[in-house]
Amino acid sequence: MALKRAVRRLRRKVARQERAIRLRVEMLELLEQLEHPPLLAPLPEVPTPVTDLIVAELEAMPPPLTQEEIEEIRALPMPDPLEEIEHRLGLSTTPPSQRTSAP
């Protein structure tokens, strides 16, 4: 009986010691990670700033319409929007009028 108690006591001591060793190893690994953190990945190349892209797009745009050009456009006949929509959707079998198909 006393022998069984002694064996159980020794097994518990061994289990406690193994748990303490595991905890120490884990603590050492964590300390190692704190002392030597993983290196950050290199940052990607910085893209062109948005302002440079906007400036490039603005330079590529055509100049604004002059007052004479605006008046010319206003003088053109207004196409019939319903006729234009029906023609584009294929709902109409008749060809569009010259006013609608004109550029």
Beta strands, then each sheet from edge to edge (+ up, - down):
end
